[in-house]
Amino acid sequence: MDKIAIISNICGNLEAFAAVLEDIKQHEIELIYCLGNILTEKAKWYSSKDINDVWKCREEEKIICDIGSVGQPRNKDFRACYVIFTGQEITYRCVSYDYSVTQKKLHRIRSLDNNFAKCF
């Protein structure tokens, strides 16, 4: 199986997205899947804090993994998050980027509550 990058929730955050794409280039990724929030029945759920960098998949095991968010952090970790999946392992990646640029852009949008920019 090819190495697959799985990304989600870019949320218009171009700085975070660019940082993730640059990180993906360094890991010889064959495919990139961009997902929304998906949950299936009859599967195990592991949140990103349970993964601790690498999760080994057992044969015939169904796993749903919280891949984090590229562009809108919800866990007070300001880095852009995604996973790499090889068919045998899930590797959780957190990528640093200059989130102050995103904050400034958010503050310039008058229709947004400034608390949104405080997520970063």
KOLGU-4560 file (N, C-alpha, C; in nm, 3 decimals, padded with zeros to 5 digits):
<recs>
<n_xx: 00.084 n_yy: -00.119 n_zz: 00.000 ca_xx: 00.000 ca_yy: 00.000 ca_zz: 00.000 c_xx: 00.088 c_yy: 00.125 c_zz: 00.000 mol: A seq: 1 type: MET>
<n_xx: 00.043 n_yy: 00.225 n_zz: -00.072 ca_xx: 00.113 ca_yy: 00.353 ca_zz: -00.077 c_xx: 00.100 c_yy: 00.426 c_zz: 00.055 mol: A seq: 2 type: ASP>
<n_xx: 00.193 n_yy: 00.518 n_zz: 00.079 ca_xx: 00.181 ca_yy: 00.608 ca_zz: 00.194 c_xx: 00.076 c_yy: 00.713 c_zz: 00.160 mol: A seq: 3 type: LYS>
<n_xx: -00.020 n_yy: 00.731 n_zz: 00.249 ca_xx: -00.130 ca_yy: 00.824 ca_zz: 00.226 c_xx: -00.129 c_yy: 00.930 c_zz: 00.336 mol: A seq: 4 type: ILE>
<n_xx: -00.139 n_yy: 01.056 n_zz: 00.296 ca_xx: -00.159 ca_yy: 01.164 ca_zz: 00.392 c_xx: -00.309 c_yy: 01.189 c_zz: 00.400 mol: A seq: 5 type: ALA>
<n_xx: -00.360 n_yy: 01.199 n_zz: 00.522 ca_xx: -00.502 ca_yy: 01.227 ca_zz: 00.542 c_xx: -00.512 c_yy: 01.359 c_zz: 00.616 mol: A seq: 6 type: ILE>
<n_xx: -00.578 n_yy: 01.455 n_zz: 00.551 ca_xx: -00.591 ca_yy: 01.589 ca_zz: 00.607 c_xx: -00.739 c_yy: 01.623 c_zz: 00.621 mol: A seq: 7 type: ILE>
<n_xx: -00.767 n_yy: 01.721 n_zz: 00.706 ca_xx: -00.905 ca_yy: 01.762 ca_zz: 00.728 c_xx: -00.909 c_yy: 01.903 c_zz: 00.785 mol: A seq: 8 type: SER>
<n_xx: -01.022 n_yy: 01.968 n_zz: 00.769 ca_xx: -01.048 ca_yy: 02.099 ca_zz: 00.832 c_xx: -00.940 c_yy: 02.203 c_zz: 00.802 mol: A seq: 9 type: ASN>
<n_xx: -00.920 n_yy: 02.229 n_zz: 00.675 ca_xx: -00.826 ca_yy: 02.335 ca_zz: 00.637 c_xx: -00.880 c_yy: 02.471 c_zz: 00.678 mol: A seq: 10 type: ILE>
<n_xx: -01.008 n_yy: 02.490 n_zz: 00.667 ca_xx: -01.078 ca_yy: 02.610 ca_zz: 00.715 c_xx: -01.022 c_yy: 02.740 c_zz: 00.658 mol: A seq: 11 type: CYS>
<n_xx: -00.971 n_yy: 02.736 n_zz: 00.536 ca_xx: -00.921 ca_yy: 02.858 ca_zz: 00.473 c_xx: -00.788 c_yy: 02.907 c_zz: 00.529 mol: A seq: 12 type: GLY>
<n_xx: -00.724 n_yy: 02.828 n_zz: 00.613 ca_xx: -00.598 ca_yy: 02.867 ca_zz: 00.675 c_xx: -00.484 c_yy: 02.829 c_zz: 00.582 mol: A seq: 13 type: ASN>
<n_xx: -00.450 n_yy: 02.921 n_zz: 00.491 ca_xx: -00.350 ca_yy: 02.892 ca_zz: 00.388 c_xx: -00.211 c_yy: 02.871 c_zz: 00.445 mol: A seq: 14 type: LEU>
<n_xx: -00.178 n_yy: 02.941 n_zz: 00.553 ca_xx: -00.046 ca_yy: 02.925 ca_zz: 00.615 c_xx: -00.029 c_yy: 02.783 c_zz: 00.670 mol: A seq: 15 type: GLU>
<n_xx: -00.132 n_yy: 02.735 n_zz: 00.739 ca_xx: -00.126 ca_yy: 02.599 ca_zz: 00.794 c_xx: -00.124 c_yy: 02.496 c_zz: 00.681 mol: A seq: 16 type: ALA>
<n_xx: -00.206 n_yy: 02.516 n_zz: 00.580 ca_xx: -00.214 ca_yy: 02.423 ca_zz: 00.468 c_xx: -00.080 c_yy: 02.415 c_zz: 00.394 mol: A seq: 17 type: PHE>
<n_xx: -00.017 n_yy: 02.529 n_zz: 00.371 ca_xx: 00.114 ca_yy: 02.530 ca_zz: 00.304 c_xx: 00.219 c_yy: 02.456 c_zz: 00.386 mol: A seq: 18 type: ALA>
<n_xx: 00.216 n_yy: 02.473 n_zz: 00.517 ca_xx: 00.311 ca_yy: 02.404 ca_zz: 00.606 c_xx: 00.290 c_yy: 02.253 c_zz: 00.600 mol: A seq: 19 type: ALA>
<n_xx: 00.165 n_yy: 02.210 n_zz: 00.599 ca_xx: 00.134 ca_yy: 02.067 ca_zz: 00.592 c_xx: 00.179 c_yy: 02.010 c_zz: 00.457 mol: A seq: 20 type: VAL>
<n_xx: 00.152 n_yy: 02.080 n_zz: 00.349 ca_xx: 00.195 ca_yy: 02.032 ca_zz: 00.217 c_xx: 00.347 c_yy: 02.019 c_zz: 00.209 mol: A seq: 21 type: LEU>
<n_xx: 00.417 n_yy: 02.113 n_zz: 00.269 ca_xx: 00.564 ca_yy: 02.106 ca_zz: 00.271 c_xx: 00.610 c_yy: 01.985 c_zz: 00.352 mol: A seq: 22 type: GLU>
<n_xx: 00.546 n_yy: 01.959 n_zz: 00.464 ca_xx: 00.579 ca_yy: 01.843 ca_zz: 00.546 c_xx: 00.550 c_yy: 01.713 c_zz: 00.471 mol: A seq: 23 type: ASP>
<n_xx: 00.438 n_yy: 01.710 n_zz: 00.400 ca_xx: 00.400 ca_yy: 01.592 ca_zz: 00.322 c_xx: 00.508 c_yy: 01.560 c_zz: 00.218 mol: A seq: 24 type: ILE>
<n_xx: 00.563 n_yy: 01.663 n_zz: 00.154 ca_xx: 00.669 ca_yy: 01.643 ca_zz: 00.053 c_xx: 00.789 c_yy: 01.569 c_zz: 00.112 mol: A seq: 25 type: LYS>
<n_xx: 00.817 n_yy: 01.591 n_zz: 00.238 ca_xx: 00.935 ca_yy: 01.532 ca_zz: 00.303 c_xx: 00.914 c_yy: 01.385 c_zz: 00.342 mol: A seq: 26 type: GLN>
<n_xx: 00.793 n_yy: 01.332 n_zz: 00.325 ca_xx: 00.762 ca_yy: 01.196 ca_zz: 00.371 c_xx: 00.724 c_yy: 01.101 c_zz: 00.258 mol: A seq: 27 type: HIS>
<n_xx: 00.759 n_yy: 01.134 n_zz: 00.135 ca_xx: 00.736 ca_yy: 01.047 ca_zz: 00.019 c_xx: 00.592 c_yy: 00.995 c_zz: 00.013 mol: A seq: 28 type: GLU>
<n_xx: 00.497 n_yy: 01.086 n_zz: 00.026 ca_xx: 00.355 ca_yy: 01.052 ca_zz: 00.022 c_xx: 00.311 c_yy: 01.031 c_zz: -00.123 mol: A seq: 29 type: ILE>
<n_xx: 00.234 n_yy: 00.925 n_zz: -00.146 ca_xx: 00.184 ca_yy: 00.894 ca_zz: -00.279 c_xx: 00.048 c_yy: 00.959 c_zz: -00.307 mol: A seq: 30 type: GLU>
<n_xx: -00.037 n_yy: 00.964 n_zz: -00.205 ca_xx: -00.173 ca_yy: 01.016 ca_zz: -00.220 c_xx: -00.206 c_yy: 01.108 c_zz: -00.103 mol: A seq: 31 type: LEU>
<n_xx: -00.294 n_yy: 01.205 n_zz: -00.129 ca_xx: -00.346 ca_yy: 01.291 ca_zz: -00.022 c_xx: -00.498 c_yy: 01.281 c_zz: -00.027 mol: A seq: 32 type: ILE>
<n_xx: -00.557 n_yy: 01.246 n_zz: 00.087 ca_xx: -00.703 ca_yy: 01.246 ca_zz: 00.100 c_xx: -00.742 c_yy: 01.362 c_zz: 00.190 mol: A seq: 33 type: TYR>
<n_xx: -00.836 n_yy: 01.442 n_zz: 00.145 ca_xx: -00.889 ca_yy: 01.551 ca_zz: 00.225 c_xx: -01.031 c_yy: 01.511 c_zz: 00.268 mol: A seq: 34 type: CYS>
<n_xx: -01.055 n_yy: 01.502 n_zz: 00.398 ca_xx: -01.181 ca_yy: 01.453 ca_zz: 00.454 c_xx: -01.254 c_yy: 01.559 c_zz: 00.533 mol: A seq: 35 type: LEU>
<n_xx: -01.380 n_yy: 01.535 n_zz: 00.555 ca_xx: -01.456 ca_yy: 01.611 ca_zz: 00.654 c_xx: -01.456 c_yy: 01.529 c_zz: 00.782 mol: A seq: 36 type: GLY>
<n_xx: -01.553 n_yy: 01.553 n_zz: 00.866 ca_xx: -01.566 ca_yy: 01.475 ca_zz: 00.990 c_xx: -01.646 c_yy: 01.349 c_zz: 00.960 mol: A seq: 37 type: ASN>
<n_xx: -01.582 n_yy: 01.235 n_zz: 00.966 ca_xx: -01.646 ca_yy: 01.109 ca_zz: 00.928 c_xx: -01.639 c_yy: 01.012 c_zz: 01.044 mol: A seq: 38 type: ILE>
<n_xx: -01.749 n_yy: 00.945 n_zz: 01.072 ca_xx: -01.754 ca_yy: 00.842 ca_zz: 01.175 c_xx: -01.838 c_yy: 00.727 c_zz: 01.125 mol: A seq: 39 type: LEU>
<n_xx: -01.786 n_yy: 00.606 n_zz: 01.132 ca_xx: -01.862 ca_yy: 00.490 ca_zz: 01.084 c_xx: -01.900 c_yy: 00.398 c_zz: 01.199 mol: A seq: 40 type: THR>
<n_xx: -02.003 n_yy: 00.320 n_zz: 01.177 ca_xx: -02.046 ca_yy: 00.224 ca_zz: 01.277 c_xx: -01.948 c_yy: 00.107 c_zz: 01.286 mol: A seq: 41 type: GLU>
<n_xx: -01.954 n_yy: 00.036 n_zz: 01.398 ca_xx: -01.877 ca_yy: -00.088 ca_zz: 01.420 c_xx: -01.729 c_yy: -00.067 c_zz: 01.399 mol: A seq: 42 type: LYS>
<n_xx: -01.677 n_yy: 00.039 n_zz: 01.452 ca_xx: -01.533 ca_yy: 00.064 ca_zz: 01.443 c_xx: -01.485 c_yy: 00.115 c_zz: 01.577 mol: A seq: 43 type: ALA>
<n_xx: -01.355 n_yy: 00.106 n_zz: 01.599 ca_xx: -01.298 ca_yy: 00.157 ca_zz: 01.723 c_xx: -01.263 c_yy: 00.303 c_zz: 01.703 mol: A seq: 44 type: LYS>
<n_xx: -01.272 n_yy: 00.381 n_zz: 01.808 ca_xx: -01.241 ca_yy: 00.524 ca_zz: 01.802 c_xx: -01.117 c_yy: 00.550 c_zz: 01.887 mol: A seq: 45 type: TRP>
<n_xx: -01.019 n_yy: 00.614 n_zz: 01.829 ca_xx: -00.898 ca_yy: 00.653 ca_zz: 01.901 c_xx: -00.880 c_yy: 00.802 c_zz: 01.879 mol: A seq: 46 type: TYR>
<n_xx: -00.871 n_yy: 00.879 n_zz: 01.985 ca_xx: -00.848 ca_yy: 01.022 ca_zz: 01.966 c_xx: -00.699 c_yy: 01.045 c_zz: 01.947 mol: A seq: 47 type: SER>
<n_xx: -00.663 n_yy: 01.161 n_zz: 01.895 ca_xx: -00.524 ca_yy: 01.189 ca_zz: 01.863 c_xx: -00.436 c_yy: 01.179 c_zz: 01.986 mol: A seq: 48 type: SER>
<n_xx: -00.488 n_yy: 01.212 n_zz: 02.106 ca_xx: -00.404 ca_yy: 01.202 ca_zz: 02.225 c_xx: -00.374 c_yy: 01.058 c_zz: 02.262 mol: A seq: 49 type: LYS>
<n_xx: -00.455 n_yy: 00.962 n_zz: 02.214 ca_xx: -00.429 ca_yy: 00.821 ca_zz: 02.241 c_xx: -00.326 c_yy: 00.762 c_zz: 02.145 mol: A seq: 50 type: ASP>
<n_xx: -00.304 n_yy: 00.826 n_zz: 02.034 ca_xx: -00.218 ca_yy: 00.767 ca_zz: 01.931 c_xx: -00.070 c_yy: 00.778 c_zz: 01.967 mol: A seq: 51 type: ILE>
<n_xx: -00.029 n_yy: 00.891 n_zz: 02.024 ca_xx: 00.111 ca_yy: 00.908 ca_zz: 02.063 c_xx: 00.208 c_yy: 00.882 c_zz: 01.949 mol: A seq: 52 type: ASN>
<n_xx: 00.198 n_yy: 00.952 n_zz: 01.843 ca_xx: 00.285 ca_yy: 00.948 ca_zz: 01.726 c_xx: 00.253 c_yy: 00.835 c_zz: 01.628 mol: A seq: 53 type: ASP>
<n_xx: 00.263 n_yy: 00.708 n_zz: 01.670 ca_xx: 00.240 ca_yy: 00.598 ca_zz: 01.575 c_xx: 00.145 c_yy: 00.496 c_zz: 01.636 mol: A seq: 54 type: VAL>
<n_xx: 00.046 n_yy: 00.454 n_zz: 01.558 ca_xx: -00.048 ca_yy: 00.351 ca_zz: 01.599 c_xx: -00.034 c_yy: 00.236 c_zz: 01.502 mol: A seq: 55 type: TRP>
<n_xx: -00.005 n_yy: 00.117 n_zz: 01.552 ca_xx: 00.007 ca_yy: -00.003 ca_zz: 01.468 c_xx: -00.131 c_yy: -00.064 c_zz: 01.449 mol: A seq: 56 type: LYS>
<n_xx: -00.170 n_yy: -00.090 n_zz: 01.325 ca_xx: -00.301 ca_yy: -00.146 ca_zz: 01.293 c_xx: -00.291 c_yy: -00.298 c_zz: 01.286 mol: A seq: 57 type: CYS>
<n_xx: -00.383 n_yy: -00.365 n_zz: 01.353 ca_xx: -00.389 ca_yy: -00.511 ca_zz: 01.345 c_xx: -00.472 c_yy: -00.550 c_zz: 01.224 mol: A seq: 58 type: ARG>
<n_xx: -00.440 n_yy: -00.664 n_zz: 01.166 ca_xx: -00.513 ca_yy: -00.713 ca_zz: 01.050 c_xx: -00.661 c_yy: -00.726 c_zz: 01.081 mol: A seq: 59 type: GLU>
<n_xx: -00.744 n_yy: -00.686 n_zz: 00.988 ca_xx: -00.890 ca_yy: -00.693 ca_zz: 00.999 c_xx: -00.949 c_yy: -00.599 c_zz: 01.106 mol: A seq: 60 type: GLU>
<n_xx: -00.869 n_yy: -00.511 n_zz: 01.161 ca_xx: -00.919 ca_yy: -00.417 ca_zz: 01.262 c_xx: -00.964 c_yy: -00.290 c_zz: 01.193 mol: A seq: 61 type: GLU>
<n_xx: -01.081 n_yy: -00.242 n_zz: 01.231 ca_xx: -01.131 ca_yy: -00.114 ca_zz: 01.179 c_xx: -01.098 c_yy: -00.008 c_zz: 01.283 mol: A seq: 62 type: LYS>
<n_xx: -01.043 n_yy: 00.101 n_zz: 01.235 ca_xx: -01.003 ca_yy: 00.210 ca_zz: 01.324 c_xx: -01.055 c_yy: 00.341 c_zz: 01.270 mol: A seq: 63 type: ILE>
<n_xx: -01.109 n_yy: 00.422 n_zz: 01.358 ca_xx: -01.140 ca_yy: 00.561 ca_zz: 01.324 c_xx: -01.048 c_yy: 00.646 c_zz: 01.409 mol: A seq: 64 type: ILE>
<n_xx: -00.977 n_yy: 00.733 n_zz: 01.343 ca_xx: -00.872 ca_yy: 00.812 ca_zz: 01.407 c_xx: -00.908 c_yy: 00.960 c_zz: 01.396 mol: A seq: 65 type: CYS>
<n_xx: -00.899 n_yy: 01.031 n_zz: 01.506 ca_xx: -00.913 ca_yy: 01.176 ca_zz: 01.505 c_xx: -00.784 c_yy: 01.232 c_zz: 01.446 mol: A seq: 66 type: ASP>
<n_xx: -00.789 n_yy: 01.275 n_zz: 01.321 ca_xx: -00.667 ca_yy: 01.320 ca_zz: 01.255 c_xx: -00.630 c_yy: 01.464 c_zz: 01.288 mol: A seq: 67 type: ILE>
<n_xx: -00.709 n_yy: 01.527 n_zz: 01.371 ca_xx: -00.681 ca_yy: 01.664 ca_zz: 01.406 c_xx: -00.729 c_yy: 01.760 c_zz: 01.300 mol: A seq: 68 type: GLY>
<n_xx: -00.679 n_yy: 01.880 n_zz: 01.303 ca_xx: -00.723 ca_yy: 01.985 ca_zz: 01.213 c_xx: -00.602 c_yy: 02.055 c_zz: 01.153 mol: A seq: 69 type: SER>
<n_xx: -00.604 n_yy: 02.071 n_zz: 01.021 ca_xx: -00.498 ca_yy: 02.147 ca_zz: 00.957 c_xx: -00.511 c_yy: 02.295 c_zz: 00.996 mol: A seq: 70 type: VAL>
<n_xx: -00.630 n_yy: 02.349 n_zz: 00.986 ca_xx: -00.643 ca_yy: 02.494 ca_zz: 00.994 c_xx: -00.713 c_yy: 02.554 c_zz: 01.113 mol: A seq: 71 type: GLY>
<n_xx: -00.774 n_yy: 02.472 n_zz: 01.198 ca_xx: -00.847 ca_yy: 02.530 ca_zz: 01.311 c_xx: -00.832 c_yy: 02.440 c_zz: 01.434 mol: A seq: 72 type: GLN>
<n_xx: -00.729 n_yy: 02.467 n_zz: 01.515 ca_xx: -00.703 ca_yy: 02.382 ca_zz: 01.631 c_xx: -00.815 c_yy: 02.391 c_zz: 01.734 mol: A seq: 73 type: PRO>
<n_xx: -00.844 n_yy: 02.277 n_zz: 01.796 ca_xx: -00.945 ca_yy: 02.273 ca_zz: 01.903 c_xx: -00.885 c_yy: 02.222 c_zz: 02.033 mol: A seq: 74 type: ARG>
<n_xx: -00.755 n_yy: 02.191 n_zz: 02.030 ca_xx: -00.692 ca_yy: 02.131 ca_zz: 02.147 c_xx: -00.583 c_yy: 02.219 c_zz: 02.208 mol: A seq: 75 type: ASN>
<n_xx: -00.583 n_yy: 02.347 n_zz: 02.175 ca_xx: -00.486 ca_yy: 02.445 ca_zz: 02.224 c_xx: -00.343 c_yy: 02.416 c_zz: 02.179 mol: A seq: 76 type: LYS>
<n_xx: -00.327 n_yy: 02.327 n_zz: 02.083 ca_xx: -00.199 ca_yy: 02.305 ca_zz: 02.016 c_xx: -00.211 c_yy: 02.376 c_zz: 01.882 mol: A seq: 77 type: ASP>
<n_xx: -00.133 n_yy: 02.481 n_zz: 01.863 ca_xx: -00.152 ca_yy: 02.568 ca_zz: 01.748 c_xx: -00.094 c_yy: 02.512 c_zz: 01.619 mol: A seq: 78 type: PHE>
<n_xx: -00.029 n_yy: 02.398 n_zz: 01.626 ca_xx: 00.030 ca_yy: 02.340 ca_zz: 01.506 c_xx: -00.079 c_yy: 02.278 c_zz: 01.417 mol: A seq: 79 type: ARG>
<n_xx: -00.050 n_yy: 02.271 n_zz: 01.287 ca_xx: -00.141 ca_yy: 02.207 ca_zz: 01.192 c_xx: -00.124 c_yy: 02.055 c_zz: 01.205 mol: A seq: 80 type: ALA>
<n_xx: -00.234 n_yy: 01.982 n_zz: 01.207 ca_xx: -00.228 ca_yy: 01.838 ca_zz: 01.230 c_xx: -00.283 c_yy: 01.759 c_zz: 01.112 mol: A seq: 81 type: CYS>
<n_xx: -00.222 n_yy: 01.644 n_zz: 01.088 ca_xx: -00.271 ca_yy: 01.547 ca_zz: 00.989 c_xx: -00.209 c_yy: 01.413 c_zz: 01.023 mol: A seq: 82 type: TYR>
<n_xx: -00.246 n_yy: 01.308 n_zz: 00.949 ca_xx: -00.186 ca_yy: 01.177 ca_zz: 00.971 c_xx: -00.131 c_yy: 01.120 c_zz: 00.841 mol: A seq: 83 type: VAL>
<n_xx: -00.035 n_yy: 01.028 n_zz: 00.857 ca_xx: 00.016 ca_yy: 00.948 ca_zz: 00.747 c_xx: -00.026 c_yy: 00.805 c_zz: 00.773 mol: A seq: 84 type: ILE>
<n_xx: -00.086 n_yy: 00.742 n_zz: 00.673 ca_xx: -00.133 ca_yy: 00.605 ca_zz: 00.686 c_xx: -00.061 c_yy: 00.517 c_zz: 00.584 mol: A seq: 85 type: PHE>
<n_xx: -00.004 n_yy: 00.406 n_zz: 00.629 ca_xx: 00.070 ca_yy: 00.315 ca_zz: 00.540 c_xx: -00.003 c_yy: 00.184 c_zz: 00.514 mol: A seq: 86 type: THR>
<n_xx: -00.117 n_yy: 00.165 n_zz: 00.579 ca_xx: -00.185 ca_yy: 00.037 ca_zz: 00.572 c_xx: -00.156 c_yy: -00.047 c_zz: 00.695 mol: A seq: 87 type: GLY>
<n_xx: -00.042 n_yy: -00.020 n_zz: 00.757 ca_xx: -00.001 ca_yy: -00.089 ca_zz: 00.879 c_xx: 00.012 c_yy: 00.004 c_zz: 00.998 mol: A seq: 88 type: GLN>
<n_xx: 00.039 n_yy: 00.131 n_zz: 00.970 ca_xx: 00.062 ca_yy: 00.228 ca_zz: 01.077 c_xx: -00.010 c_yy: 00.359 c_zz: 01.047 mol: A seq: 89 type: GLU>
<n_xx: -00.050 n_yy: 00.426 n_zz: 01.153 ca_xx: -00.100 ca_yy: 00.563 ca_zz: 01.147 c_xx: 00.000 c_yy: 00.649 c_zz: 01.223 mol: A seq: 90 type: ILE>
<n_xx: 00.058 n_yy: 00.746 n_zz: 01.155 ca_xx: 00.153 ca_yy: 00.837 ca_zz: 01.219 c_xx: 00.090 c_yy: 00.974 c_zz: 01.230 mol: A seq: 91 type: THR>
<n_xx: 00.081 n_yy: 01.024 n_zz: 01.350 ca_xx: 00.021 ca_yy: 01.153 ca_zz: 01.378 c_xx: 00.126 c_yy: 01.261 c_zz: 01.362 mol: A seq: 92 type: TYR>
<n_xx: 00.099 n_yy: 01.362 n_zz: 01.277 ca_xx: 00.195 ca_yy: 01.469 ca_zz: 01.248 c_xx: 00.140 c_yy: 01.604 c_zz: 01.296 mol: A seq: 93 type: ARG>
<n_xx: 00.222 n_yy: 01.678 n_zz: 01.366 ca_xx: 00.190 ca_yy: 01.816 ca_zz: 01.406 c_xx: 00.297 c_yy: 01.906 c_zz: 01.348 mol: A seq: 94 type: CYS>
<n_xx: 00.255 n_yy: 02.004 n_zz: 01.268 ca_xx: 00.347 ca_yy: 02.087 ca_zz: 01.191 c_xx: 00.337 c_yy: 02.232 c_zz: 01.238 mol: A seq: 95 type: VAL>
<n_xx: 00.450 n_yy: 02.289 n_zz: 01.275 ca_xx: 00.453 ca_yy: 02.429 ca_zz: 01.316 c_xx: 00.444 c_yy: 02.521 c_zz: 01.195 mol: A seq: 96 type: SER>
<n_xx: 00.384 n_yy: 02.636 n_zz: 01.216 ca_xx: 00.376 ca_yy: 02.740 ca_zz: 01.112 c_xx: 00.354 c_yy: 02.873 c_zz: 01.183 mol: A seq: 97 type: TYR>
<n_xx: 00.368 n_yy: 02.982 n_zz: 01.111 ca_xx: 00.351 ca_yy: 03.115 ca_zz: 01.171 c_xx: 00.202 c_yy: 03.148 c_zz: 01.180 mol: A seq: 98 type: ASP>
<n_xx: 00.139 n_yy: 03.106 n_zz: 01.288 ca_xx: -00.005 ca_yy: 03.127 ca_zz: 01.304 c_xx: -00.041 c_yy: 03.273 c_zz: 01.330 mol: A seq: 99 type: TYR>
<n_xx: 00.057 n_yy: 03.357 n_zz: 01.361 ca_xx: 00.027 ca_yy: 03.499 ca_zz: 01.384 c_xx: -00.024 c_yy: 03.564 c_zz: 01.255 mol: A seq: 100 type: SER>
<n_xx: 00.021 n_yy: 03.515 n_zz: 01.139 ca_xx: -00.028 ca_yy: 03.566 ca_zz: 01.011 c_xx: -00.178 c_yy: 03.537 c_zz: 00.998 mol: A seq: 101 type: VAL>
<n_xx: -00.218 n_yy: 03.415 n_zz: 01.034 ca_xx: -00.359 ca_yy: 03.377 ca_zz: 01.031 c_xx: -00.440 c_yy: 03.461 c_zz: 01.129 mol: A seq: 102 type: THR>
<n_xx: -00.385 n_yy: 03.482 n_zz: 01.249 ca_xx: -00.454 ca_yy: 03.565 ca_zz: 01.348 c_xx: -00.480 c_yy: 03.706 c_zz: 01.294 mol: A seq: 103 type: GLN>
<n_xx: -00.380 n_yy: 03.764 n_zz: 01.231 ca_xx: -00.395 ca_yy: 03.900 ca_zz: 01.176 c_xx: -00.504 c_yy: 03.904 c_zz: 01.069 mol: A seq: 104 type: LYS>
<n_xx: -00.507 n_yy: 03.802 n_zz: 00.985 ca_xx: -00.611 ca_yy: 03.795 ca_zz: 00.881 c_xx: -00.750 c_yy: 03.786 c_zz: 00.945 mol: A seq: 105 type: LYS>
<n_xx: -00.762 n_yy: 03.706 n_zz: 01.049 ca_xx: -00.892 ca_yy: 03.690 ca_zz: 01.117 c_xx: -00.937 c_yy: 03.821 c_zz: 01.182 mol: A seq: 106 type: LEU>
<n_xx: -00.844 n_yy: 03.894 n_zz: 01.241 ca_xx: -00.879 ca_yy: 04.022 ca_zz: 01.305 c_xx: -00.928 c_yy: 04.126 c_zz: 01.204 mol: A seq: 107 type: HIS>
<n_xx: -00.881 n_yy: 04.114 n_zz: 01.079 ca_xx: -00.924 ca_yy: 04.210 ca_zz: 00.975 c_xx: -01.066 c_yy: 04.182 c_zz: 00.924 mol: A seq: 108 type: ARG>
<n_xx: -01.120 n_yy: 04.066 n_zz: 00.953 ca_xx: -01.256 ca_yy: 04.033 ca_zz: 00.908 c_xx: -01.354 c_yy: 04.083 c_zz: 01.014 mol: A seq: 109 type: ILE>
<n_xx: -01.417 n_yy: 04.194 n_zz: 00.988 ca_xx: -01.502 ca_yy: 04.261 ca_zz: 01.087 c_xx: -01.623 c_yy: 04.179 c_zz: 01.128 mol: A seq: 110 type: ARG>
<n_xx: -01.672 n_yy: 04.094 n_zz: 01.038 ca_xx: -01.792 ca_yy: 04.016 ca_zz: 01.069 c_xx: -01.763 c_yy: 03.898 c_zz: 01.162 mol: A seq: 111 type: SER>
<n_xx: -01.635 n_yy: 03.869 n_zz: 01.186 ca_xx: -01.599 ca_yy: 03.759 ca_zz: 01.275 c_xx: -01.580 c_yy: 03.809 c_zz: 01.418 mol: A seq: 112 type: LEU>
<n_xx: -01.618 n_yy: 03.727 n_zz: 01.511 ca_xx: -01.590 ca_yy: 03.754 ca_zz: 01.652 c_xx: -01.439 c_yy: 03.740 c_zz: 01.672 mol: A seq: 113 type: ASP>
<n_xx: -01.375 n_yy: 03.836 n_zz: 01.737 ca_xx: -01.230 ca_yy: 03.829 ca_zz: 01.759 c_xx: -01.189 c_yy: 03.710 c_zz: 01.845 mol: A seq: 114 type: ASN>
<n_xx: -01.282 n_yy: 03.651 n_zz: 01.918 ca_xx: -01.249 ca_yy: 03.533 ca_zz: 01.996 c_xx: -01.207 c_yy: 03.417 c_zz: 01.907 mol: A seq: 115 type: ASN>
<n_xx: -01.252 n_yy: 03.418 n_zz: 01.782 ca_xx: -01.212 ca_yy: 03.312 ca_zz: 01.689 c_xx: -01.061 c_yy: 03.311 c_zz: 01.669 mol: A seq: 116 type: PHE>
<n_xx: -01.001 n_yy: 03.427 n_zz: 01.661 ca_xx: -00.856 ca_yy: 03.437 ca_zz: 01.643 c_xx: -00.780 c_yy: 03.392 c_zz: 01.767 mol: A seq: 117 type: ALA>
<n_xx: -00.846 n_yy: 03.393 n_zz: 01.882 ca_xx: -00.781 ca_yy: 03.349 ca_zz: 02.006 c_xx: -00.763 c_yy: 03.199 c_zz: 02.013 mol: A seq: 118 type: LYS>
<n_xx: -00.824 n_yy: 03.125 n_zz: 01.921 ca_xx: -00.801 ca_yy: 02.980 ca_zz: 01.913 c_xx: -00.655 c_yy: 02.950 c_zz: 01.889 mol: A seq: 119 type: CYS>
<n_xx: -00.585 n_yy: 03.048 n_zz: 01.830 ca_xx: -00.444 ca_yy: 03.026 ca_zz: 01.796 c_xx: -00.356 c_yy: 03.082 c_zz: 01.905 mol: A seq: 120 type: PHE>
</recs>
